[in-house]
Amino acid sequence: MSSHMTDHGPVTGKPVSARDGRAWAKVILAGEHAVVHGAPALVLPFPQLSVTATAQLAGSSRTRRDTFSFTMDGSRRPAPGAAEGGNDAMCALASAFRAAVGVAEEHRVVVEIDCTVPPGRGLGSSAACAQAALGAMAQLFRVELTSRLAFGLVQVAEQVTHGRASGVDAMAVATSTPLLFRAGTARELVPRCEGLLIVADSGTTGHTREAVELLARGFASRSGSREAFVREATDLTEAAERAFTGGRIQDLGTNMNSYHVLLRNAGLSTDAIDAMVRAAVAAGSPGAKITGGGMGGCVIALAHAGQAQEVARALASAGAVRTWSTPLGNVELP
C-alpha cells in the first residue's frame, strides 16, 4: 500500500450508528484514454446522477467478511461479479480502509449502496459507488479522511475494476468543481460558458477494457502512433479547457467534435454512437462526442440556451434511451 495511506492512527472509539456517504457521476469533455498516458482530461461533476451509501456494523460478531449490496434501477441485487461478502473491488476498498485507519478486524460492516449512475456508460459509476461507500464507512468509524487519502483508497477499488485507472474518475466523483486533471493532480476551473450539457444514454454498455486493449494493439502495430495520439489529445483538451474557461462554447464544441473523430478513428466509437453525435450536431449542438471508455456508453452534447429540448429530441430520435442535462457553468450538488 502506498505511503500516503498512513494519515491516521488506529480507530479506538466506539463506532456510531449507521451513516451515509454520497458521490455523483462525472463527464469527460475531452481527454479519454490519453489521460492514462499523462495527458490532461477536462472533466465535470454531474450530480444529476448520484450514489448514496449507508454503512452499519454487521449484526453478528461471527460475520467474517464485509458485505455490500446495491440498488440499481429499483431492484436490490448483488453487485455484478459479487461473491459472498461483496465484489472484489469493494472488498479491496474495505481492506485498504481498515489498514489505512486501523479499524479492528472484529468490526465487520454492511454497506447498502443506492446508485442512479448507470454502469458501463462512461459516467464513473464504479468510482462513485466506491466513494460513497468509503464516505459511509468513514462516518461510521468517526474518521475524517483527507482528500488525498480518500483518493488513494477509491483508486484501490478502481484498479481492481479497470486494471489501469488514471485516477480521473476517483477525483471527479467527489468534487463539486470542473477540473483539469493530469497525472494524479487536478486544477479547479471556473467555467464561463453559457449553455447546457446534455448526456444521452445509448442504451448499450461500454467496454473499457476492450477499448484499452484495442488501442494498445493499435499503438503496438504502428510506430509512433501512441505519441501522435497523446499529442493530438493533449492539444485538443488544452484548447477545450481554454474555451471552457473563456466562455467560448462554439470553440469548446469544435474541440469536442475533433476529439470524437480522434476516438472514432481509433476504433473506440460505434455506428450507434456516431449516429447520435451526427444527430446532435445537425440539431444545432456546437459539439458532441462519445464520453468515457468507449465502444458504447453515452454521448455528450452542448446546447445553447433554449436549444436543449431540440437537441435532446434529436438524440432520442437517433436512438438515445434517456437524456439528462445540466448548466455548463453552474454545478448544483444534491
C-alpha positions as CSV (number, residue, x, y, z in Angstrom):
1,M,0.0,0.0,0.0
2,S,1.3,3.4,-0.9
3,S,2.8,5.6,1.8
4,H,0.2,8.3,1.7
5,M,-2.3,5.9,3.3
6,T,-1.0,6.5,6.8
7,D,-2.8,9.6,7.8
8,H,-4.4,8.1,10.9
9,G,-3.6,6.0,13.9
10,P,-5.8,3.1,15.0
11,V,-9.5,3.7,15.4
12,T,-10.2,3.3,19.1
13,G,-13.6,5.0,19.6
14,K,-16.9,3.1,19.5
15,P,-18.5,3.1,16.0
16,V,-21.5,5.3,15.6
17,S,-24.9,4.1,14.3
18,A,-25.5,3.8,10.5
19,R,-24.1,6.6,8.5
20,D,-24.4,7.8,4.9
21,G,-21.9,8.6,2.1
22,R,-22.5,10.4,-1.2
23,A,-20.9,10.8,-4.6
24,W,-22.0,11.5,-8.1
25,A,-21.3,10.9,-11.8
26,K,-18.7,12.6,-13.9
27,V,-18.5,13.6,-17.5
28,I,-15.2,13.8,-19.5
29,L,-15.4,16.6,-22.1
30,A,-12.0,15.8,-23.5
31,G,-9.0,13.6,-22.6
32,E,-10.3,10.0,-22.7
33,H,-7.6,7.3,-23.0
34,A,-4.8,9.8,-23.4
35,V,-5.1,10.7,-19.7
36,V,-3.6,7.3,-18.7
37,H,-0.5,8.3,-20.6
38,G,-0.1,11.6,-18.8
39,A,-2.2,13.8,-21.0
40,P,-4.8,16.2,-19.4
41,A,-8.5,15.5,-19.1
42,L,-11.3,18.1,-18.9
43,V,-13.9,16.7,-16.5
44,L,-17.2,17.9,-15.0
45,P,-19.1,16.6,-12.0
46,F,-22.6,15.5,-12.9
47,P,-24.7,15.5,-9.7
48,Q,-28.0,14.8,-11.5
49,L,-26.9,11.2,-11.3
50,S,-25.7,10.3,-7.8
51,V,-24.9,7.5,-5.4
52,T,-25.7,7.2,-1.7
53,A,-24.4,4.6,0.7
54,T,-25.3,3.5,4.2
55,A,-22.9,1.6,6.4
56,Q,-23.6,-0.1,9.7
57,L,-21.9,-2.8,11.8
58,A,-22.8,-6.4,10.9
59,G,-25.3,-7.8,13.4
60,S,-23.3,-10.9,14.2
61,S,-19.8,-11.0,15.6
62,R,-19.3,-14.2,13.7
63,T,-19.5,-12.4,10.3
64,R,-16.1,-12.8,8.7
65,R,-16.5,-10.5,5.7
66,D,-17.8,-7.1,4.9
67,T,-20.9,-7.2,2.8
68,F,-22.1,-4.9,0.1
69,S,-25.5,-4.8,-1.7
70,F,-26.6,-2.5,-4.5
71,T,-29.9,-0.9,-5.6
72,M,-29.8,-0.2,-9.3
73,D,-32.8,0.6,-11.4
74,G,-35.0,-0.1,-8.4
75,S,-34.0,-3.7,-7.7
76,R,-31.9,-4.9,-4.8
77,R,-29.3,-7.3,-6.1
78,P,-25.6,-8.1,-5.5
79,A,-23.0,-6.1,-7.4
80,P,-22.0,-7.6,-10.8
81,G,-19.5,-10.4,-10.2
82,A,-20.0,-10.4,-6.5
83,A,-19.0,-13.3,-4.4
84,E,-20.3,-14.0,-0.9
85,G,-19.5,-10.9,1.1
86,G,-19.3,-8.4,-1.8
87,N,-17.5,-7.9,-5.1
88,D,-13.7,-7.8,-5.3
89,A,-13.4,-4.1,-5.8
90,M,-15.5,-3.2,-2.7
91,C,-13.8,-5.8,-0.6
92,A,-10.4,-4.4,-1.6
93,L,-11.6,-0.9,-0.7
94,A,-12.8,-2.1,2.7
95,S,-9.5,-3.9,3.4
96,A,-7.5,-0.8,2.3
97,F,-9.7,1.4,4.5
98,R,-9.1,-0.8,7.5
99,A,-5.3,-0.8,7.0
100,A,-5.2,2.9,6.5
101,V,-7.1,4.0,9.6
102,G,-6.7,1.0,11.9
103,V,-10.2,-0.5,12.1
104,A,-10.3,-3.6,14.2
105,E,-10.9,-6.9,12.4
106,E,-13.9,-7.7,14.5
107,H,-15.8,-4.7,13.2
108,R,-17.4,-6.0,10.0
109,V,-19.6,-3.7,8.1
110,V,-22.8,-4.0,6.0
111,V,-22.9,-1.4,3.2
112,E,-26.0,-0.7,1.2
113,I,-25.4,1.4,-2.0
114,D,-28.2,3.1,-3.9
115,C,-26.9,4.1,-7.4
116,T,-28.6,6.1,-10.1
117,V,-25.5,6.3,-12.2
118,P,-25.9,3.7,-15.0
119,P,-23.0,1.3,-15.0
120,G,-20.8,0.8,-18.1
121,R,-21.7,4.2,-19.6
122,G,-18.5,6.1,-19.0
123,L,-20.0,8.2,-16.2
124,G,-17.9,6.9,-13.3
125,S,-20.4,4.5,-11.8
126,S,-17.8,2.3,-10.1
127,A,-15.8,5.2,-8.7
128,A,-18.9,6.9,-7.4
129,C,-20.0,3.7,-5.6
130,A,-16.6,3.3,-4.1
131,Q,-16.5,7.0,-3.0
132,A,-20.0,6.8,-1.4
133,A,-19.2,3.5,0.4
134,L,-15.9,5.0,1.7
135,G,-17.7,8.1,3.0
136,A,-20.2,5.9,4.8
137,M,-17.6,3.7,6.4
138,A,-15.5,6.8,7.4
139,Q,-18.5,8.3,9.2
140,L,-19.4,5.0,10.8
141,F,-16.0,4.8,12.4
142,R,-15.7,8.5,13.1
143,V,-12.8,9.0,10.8
144,E,-12.2,12.3,8.9
145,L,-10.3,11.4,5.7
146,T,-8.1,13.8,3.9
147,S,-8.9,14.2,0.2
148,R,-5.5,12.7,-0.6
149,L,-6.2,9.6,1.4
150,A,-9.8,9.2,0.1
151,F,-8.5,9.5,-3.5
152,G,-5.9,6.8,-2.9
153,L,-8.5,4.4,-1.3
154,V,-11.0,4.9,-4.1
155,Q,-8.1,4.2,-6.5
156,V,-7.6,0.8,-4.9
157,A,-11.2,-0.2,-5.9
158,E,-10.7,1.4,-9.4
159,Q,-7.6,-0.6,-10.1
160,V,-9.4,-3.8,-9.3
161,T,-12.4,-2.8,-11.5
162,H,-10.5,-1.4,-14.5
163,G,-6.9,-2.7,-14.3
164,R,-5.1,0.5,-15.1
165,A,-7.1,3.6,-13.8
166,S,-5.9,7.1,-14.4
167,G,-7.5,8.5,-11.3
168,V,-9.7,11.0,-13.1
169,D,-12.9,9.2,-12.0
170,A,-11.8,8.8,-8.4
171,M,-11.1,12.5,-8.2
172,A,-14.1,13.8,-10.1
173,V,-16.9,11.9,-8.3
174,A,-16.0,13.7,-5.1
175,T,-15.7,17.2,-6.4
176,S,-18.2,20.0,-7.0
177,T,-15.9,21.8,-9.4
178,P,-14.9,21.3,-13.0
179,L,-11.3,20.0,-13.2
180,L,-8.3,19.8,-15.5
181,F,-6.9,16.5,-14.4
182,R,-3.4,15.4,-15.2
183,A,-1.1,12.7,-13.8
184,G,-2.9,12.3,-10.5
185,T,-3.4,16.0,-9.8
186,A,-6.1,18.4,-10.7
187,R,-6.6,22.1,-11.1
188,E,-10.0,23.6,-10.4
189,L,-11.6,25.5,-13.2
190,V,-14.0,28.5,-13.3
191,P,-16.4,27.8,-16.2
192,R,-17.7,30.8,-18.1
193,C,-19.6,29.1,-20.9
194,E,-23.3,29.8,-21.1
195,G,-25.4,26.9,-22.2
196,L,-26.2,23.3,-21.3
197,L,-24.5,20.0,-21.4
198,I,-26.7,17.1,-22.4
199,V,-25.8,13.5,-21.5
200,A,-27.5,10.9,-23.7
201,D,-27.5,7.1,-22.9
202,S,-27.2,5.0,-26.0
203,G,-28.6,2.0,-24.1
204,T,-25.5,-0.1,-24.7
205,T,-22.8,-0.9,-22.2
206,G,-19.3,0.4,-23.0
207,H,-16.3,-1.9,-22.9
208,T,-13.5,0.0,-21.3
209,R,-11.1,-3.0,-21.0
210,E,-11.7,-4.0,-24.6
211,A,-11.2,-0.4,-25.7
212,V,-7.9,-0.1,-23.9
213,E,-6.7,-3.3,-25.3
214,L,-7.8,-2.3,-28.9
215,L,-5.9,1.0,-28.5
216,A,-2.8,-0.7,-27.2
217,R,-2.8,-3.2,-30.1
218,G,-3.0,-0.3,-32.5
219,F,-0.1,1.5,-30.8
220,A,2.0,-1.6,-30.9
221,S,1.4,-2.1,-34.6
222,R,2.3,1.4,-35.7
223,S,5.5,3.0,-34.6
224,G,4.9,6.5,-33.2
225,S,1.1,6.2,-33.1
226,R,0.9,6.4,-29.3
227,E,2.9,9.6,-29.2
228,A,0.8,11.0,-32.0
229,F,-2.5,10.1,-30.3
230,V,-1.4,11.6,-27.0
231,R,-0.1,14.7,-28.6
232,E,-3.3,15.4,-30.5
233,A,-5.4,14.6,-27.5
234,T,-3.4,17.0,-25.4
235,D,-3.7,19.8,-27.9
236,L,-7.5,19.3,-28.2
237,T,-8.0,19.0,-24.4
238,E,-5.9,22.1,-23.7
239,A,-7.8,24.1,-26.3
240,A,-11.1,22.8,-24.9
241,E,-10.1,24.0,-21.4
242,R,-9.3,27.5,-22.8
243,A,-12.6,27.7,-24.5
244,F,-14.5,26.4,-21.4
245,T,-12.9,28.9,-19.1
246,G,-13.0,31.7,-21.7
247,G,-16.8,31.4,-22.3
248,R,-16.4,30.3,-26.0
249,I,-19.0,27.5,-26.3
250,Q,-18.6,27.2,-30.1
251,D,-14.8,26.7,-29.8
252,L,-15.5,24.2,-27.0
253,G,-17.8,22.3,-29.3
254,T,-15.4,22.3,-32.2
255,N,-12.8,20.7,-30.0
256,M,-15.3,18.1,-28.7
257,N,-16.2,17.3,-32.3
258,S,-12.5,16.8,-33.1
259,Y,-11.9,14.6,-30.1
260,H,-14.8,12.4,-31.1
261,V,-13.1,12.0,-34.5
262,L,-9.9,11.1,-32.8
263,L,-11.6,8.3,-30.8
264,R,-13.7,7.2,-33.7
265,N,-10.6,6.8,-35.9
266,A,-9.0,4.7,-33.2
267,G,-12.0,2.3,-33.3
268,L,-13.4,3.4,-30.0
269,S,-16.9,4.5,-31.2
270,T,-19.8,2.6,-32.7
271,D,-22.2,3.1,-35.5
272,A,-25.0,3.9,-33.0
273,I,-22.9,6.4,-31.1
274,D,-21.8,8.1,-34.4
275,A,-25.4,8.4,-35.4
276,M,-26.3,10.2,-32.1
277,V,-23.3,12.5,-32.5
278,R,-24.4,13.5,-36.0
279,A,-28.0,14.0,-34.9
280,A,-27.0,16.3,-32.1
281,V,-24.8,18.5,-34.4
282,A,-27.5,18.5,-37.1
283,A,-29.9,19.9,-34.5
284,G,-27.6,22.8,-33.8
285,S,-25.3,21.5,-31.0
286,P,-22.0,23.3,-31.1
287,G,-20.3,19.9,-30.4
288,A,-20.9,16.3,-29.4
289,K,-18.8,13.3,-28.7
290,I,-18.7,9.9,-27.0
291,T,-17.6,10.1,-23.4
292,G,-15.7,7.6,-21.2
293,G,-14.0,4.4,-22.2
294,G,-15.8,3.9,-25.5
295,M,-17.3,1.1,-27.6
296,G,-20.7,2.0,-26.3
297,G,-22.0,4.1,-23.4
298,C,-23.1,7.8,-23.5
299,V,-22.9,10.7,-25.9
300,I,-22.5,14.2,-24.5
301,A,-23.7,17.3,-26.5
302,L,-23.5,21.0,-25.9
303,A,-26.6,23.2,-26.4
304,H,-27.2,26.9,-26.4
305,A,-29.8,28.3,-24.0
306,G,-33.3,27.5,-25.3
307,Q,-32.0,24.8,-27.6
308,A,-31.6,21.9,-25.2
309,Q,-35.0,20.3,-25.9
310,E,-34.4,20.3,-29.6
311,V,-31.0,18.7,-29.3
312,A,-32.4,16.1,-26.8
313,R,-35.2,15.2,-29.2
314,A,-32.7,14.7,-32.0
315,L,-30.6,12.4,-29.7
316,A,-33.7,10.4,-28.8
317,S,-34.7,10.1,-32.4
318,A,-31.2,8.8,-33.2
319,G,-31.5,6.1,-30.5
320,A,-30.9,7.6,-27.1
321,V,-32.9,5.8,-24.5
322,R,-32.8,8.6,-22.0
323,T,-31.1,12.0,-21.6
324,W,-30.1,14.3,-18.7
325,S,-28.9,17.9,-18.8
326,T,-27.0,20.4,-16.6
327,P,-25.9,24.0,-16.9
328,L,-22.3,24.2,-18.1
329,G,-21.3,26.9,-15.7
330,N,-23.3,26.1,-12.5
331,V,-22.9,22.8,-10.9
332,E,-25.5,22.3,-8.2
333,L,-24.9,19.4,-5.8
334,P,-27.9,17.5,-4.4
